[in-house]
Amino acid sequence: MTAPLRLRLDSAALVSNWRHLAKLSGNAACGAAIKANGYGLGSRGVAQRLAGAGCRDFFVATWAEAEALADLGLTVSVLHGLRADDPLDATCARPVLSTAEQVMRWKPTGRPCDVMVDTGMNRLGVSAEEIGAGLLDGLAIETLLSHLVSADEDVPLNARQLAAFGALKGKTQAKRMSLANSAGIALGADYAFDLTRPGIALYGGWQRPGHDAIRQVATPEAQILQRRTVRAGESVGYNATWTAPADTEVAILNLGYADGYLRCFSGKGLARAEGVTLPLIGRVSMDLTAIDVTALPGLREGDWVAMSYALPETAALSGLSQYELLTGLGPRYDRIWR
């Protein structure tokens, strides 16, 4: 059974974005963050396409996300490390250890791991002082990672983090070092180290100059449940926030805030069909949204419309971050790659 909602996903755009970021990464390998179900697009579909393009390093948040990819034979790192409840014998991924407790828990296994070091985020990561005191001695570290706080801005903290992370070169047994996220890749070659870890830019997010070649990957599409005429002076939707200035043809879409298309789009969102822009009218509700289709007399019940969803522009319109726009898209969409 097909759903009345779908995400149209552009394989060529995804691969093009990764290749662009790989080129910006210079001599460093270019990985991919596919946590949060591939930023909402579907982690398996994303991983398979990027692996086919040459990506060899993938990052997820949890062990459950890693296990969902276990049969694909990928090199996966779990960014949230190793809780006491996580299996020590799991072979589907490497933990990214970030506390002394996690290091002590993992060290007896003798198996490879990654390590996160904090250089200013004050989120996850061991400290440079702990490294200097020998915390990581005896670990088989594949990659030493850190994470940039404000790579999408030109702030002094970027250079301070770069210096702090660079000072750790040769201080551990790590085979590789990795600092740059999507925005960090565009900061310049010094930030690339041995491996970059793009996320949002893979999926169409634009954060800095250098991302101008990034292409939109995901477009929500909704089916029309009903077409109706709203007479002049009548209202549409909850709290009557929109009143028809003249007789208006209105289509009701199977789309709402339960699907991640939030109330902030009320009176602002746009749809498109047959090359025509169709304004959203009234308030977005849980499962339904209304658009003005007066300009398209042939549009009928059962037809599909595409919602305008280019990430930079839609973030500016809605006040949501580009990350929220993608990861909030719920499970009721059929995800269709082309």
N, C-alpha and C positions, 0 to 999 in steps of 0.2 A: 504494500500500500504506500503510495507516495504522499508526502506531507504537503500542506498548502503553503509551506514556507521552504525556501531553499537558499543556500549560499552558493553562488556561482563563483568558482575558484579557478584562477588562471594559472595553470602549470607553467606556461612560458614566462609569465611575469615573475613568479617565485624563483625560478631558475636564473632568470636574468638578474634579479636583485642580488642573489647569492654570488653570481659571477662578478658583478660590479663591486661588491664588498670584498671579494677575494682579490680583485685587482688592486683596490685601495689598500689592502693589507700587505702589499709588497711581497717580501720573502717569507712572511709569516703564513702558516696554515690558517685557513678560515673555517671555523666550526659553525655551529648553529644552535641557538637556544630554542628548544621545542617544548618547553614546559607549558603548563596550563593548556594541555591538549593542543599543542602547536599554536599557542596564542588564539585558541578558539577555532582554528581551521581544521583540526584533526591531525594529531601528531603522527599517526602512521602514514597518512597520505603525504604530509610534508616531508617526513624522514625519507620515505622511499624515493621521492622526486629529487631531493637534495643529494642523497647517496648516489643516485644515478648520474648526477652532475659532477660528482667528485668530492663531496663533503665527507669527511672521515671522523669528525668529532661532534658529538651531540650532547646537549645538556638538558636535563629535566630537573624538577624540583624534588620529587619524592620517589621512593622505591616502587610504589604502586605504578607510577608513570613509567618507570624503567621496565617493570615486569610486563607491561602492556606491549612493549616493543621487543621482548626477548627473542622472539622467533625470527627477527629481521637480521640478526647477526651484526648489529652496529656496535661501535665503541661509544658507550654512554656513561656520563658522569652524573651523579646525584648531588645537586647543589646543597640540599639540606642536610647532608652528612649522614651520620649513623647514630640514631637514637638507641637507647637500651632495648627497645622493642623491635628493632630492625634485625634481620637475619645476618649473622656473621658469615654464613656460608653461601650467600647469594652470589651468583656468577654472572648475572645479567648486566651488571654495571659496576663502576668504581664509586666509592663514596668520596665526596669532597669534605674532608675533615675540617672542622672549624673551632673545636674546643679541645682543651687538654684532656677532658674526659673521653672524648671521641678518639683521640690519638691513643690513649692507653687501652681503650677497648679494642682498637683495630690492630695495634702493633703486634700482638702475639700471632696473628694470622700469617704474617710475613708476606702478604699479598700486596700488589700495587694499589695505590690510592692517589688521590689528588688532595691538595691542602689549600684552604682559603686563608689569606692573611689580611688583617684589617689595616688599611692605610689612611683611614679618615671617614669611612662610612659609619663606623660605630654600629654595625649591624651584625653580620656574621664574620668570624675570622679570629685566628690566633694573633697574638701581638708580635711585633719584631723583637721585643724583649724576651718573650718566651722562646722564640727561635734562637736567639743568642744564648740562652741558658741551656740549650740542648734538647728542647722538647721533641724536635722532629728527628733526632739522631736515631738511626736504625730503621727508619721508614723507607719503603720503596716508593718514592714519590714520582709519579709520572709528570704532573703539572702543578706548579705553584701559581695560585690565582689571587688576584685582588679585584676590587670593583670600584669604578669611578663614581663619584658623588654627583658631579655636575658637568659631565662631558658635553651636554647640549648647550652650555653657556661658556663664555670666555671669562673665566674667573681664575685667580691665582691658585686656588685649591687644586686645579688640574696639574699644574707643574709640581706642586708639593707632593701630590700622590705619586706622580711619575718618579720623582727623586727618591721618595721613600721606598717604592717598590724596586727601583733599579738598584738601590743599595743592598738588596738581598741577593743579588746575583752572585752565585758561587757560595752562598752561606748555607745552602741546603743541598741535598742529593737530587733535587728535582731535575728531570731531563728537559723540561720546558717551563717557560714563564708566560702568563697570560693576564693582560690587564684590560684591553679595549673591548667595550661593548659597541653597539651600533654607532653611537655618536663618537665614541673614542676612536674608532677607526678613522674618522674624518678629521681628527685632531693632528694627524701627521704620523710619519714613519716611526718616530721615537716611541710611540705608544703601542706599537704592534707587538713588540717582543717576538715570541715564537708562535703564538696562537691567538687569534682574535675570536670573539664570541658574540656575533651579532644576534639580535633578537628582533625588535620591532621593525627595523629597516627591511628585513627579509619579507615582511608581510605588507609592505606598502607605506610604512611610517617614514616621515621626513623630519629630521631634527637639526641638521646643519648643512651649510654649503658643502658640496661633495655628495650629498644625497639627491641631487636634482635629477639623476637618472633613475631613481627608484620608481617603480611602477605599482599601481594598485593591483592587489591580488584578490580581495574578497568583495563581492557585491551582494547584499541581501536582496532577495526578490520575494514578493508576496502576491498571493492570488486574490483576485476580487471575489468577495462573497456575495455582494449585492450592488447593483447600480440603482440609484433613486434620484428623483427630482425633489430638491428642497426649494420651496417657494420663498419669494422675497419676504423678509421679516421673520422667517423661521430660523431656528438655531440648530446646531449640530453638536452632539456630545455632551459629556458631563459639564454641569455648571453653565451651560449655554455661553461659552466663551467666544463663539463665532456666530454671527448672524448674517444670513444671506442678504447682500445688498440688492440682489436681483435673483430671478429664478436661476438656480445653479444645479448642474449635474454633478452628483457626488458618488464616488465609489468607496465602499467599505472594504478595507483590507484585513486579511487574517494576519495581523501583526500588532504587537503591543509591548508594554514594558516587561511583561513576563518573558519576552523573547530577547530582552536587552535593548529594545528600541524604546528609550526612556521618555518620561514626560517632558524632559527638557526640549524635546523636538516639537512639542505642541506649538502650532502656529509658525514654525520655522522650517521644518523638514521639507524635503522635495522628493518627488518620484519622477521617473521618466518612462515613457513608452512611445514607440514609433518616432523617436527623436524629439518628442515634445516634453517640456518640463511641466510637471503637475504639482501645484502647491498643496501642502498638508493643511487641513483646516480643522479647527476645534482642538480638543484635548486628546492626547494619546491615552488610551485606557489599557487595561491589563492585556487584552487579546485583540483589540480592534483599533484601527486608525482610519480616518477619513481623508480623502483627497478630492480636489476639484478636478473633474474630468470633462468639463464643458467643452474644452478644446478638441476632444477626441470622441465624436458621436458614435464611432464604431466600437468603442471599448465596451466589453460585456462581462457579465458574470462568468467566472472561470478563466478569464484572461489574466496574464501576469504583468506586473510592473516592477521595475528595478528602483530601489531606493538609492538616492545620491549618498555615497559613503566613502568618498576619497578621504583618507585619514586626516591630513593636515587641515583641509577645509572644513571637514565635519567636526573636528575638535574645536576649531575656532567658533563655529556656529553654535555648538551645544554646550561648550564649557567643560566637556569631558576630555580626559587625556586620550591620546591615540591608543594607549594600552587598554583602557577601559572599553573603548569602542569595539575592540576585537574580542577581548576575553569575556565580555559580558554577553556575547551572542549565545543563546541557550541551545539545549539539545533538541528543540522542536524543528530545527532546520534540517532538511536533507542537504548534505554537503556534496556538491557535484563538481568534480574536477573536469576541466576541458583542456 
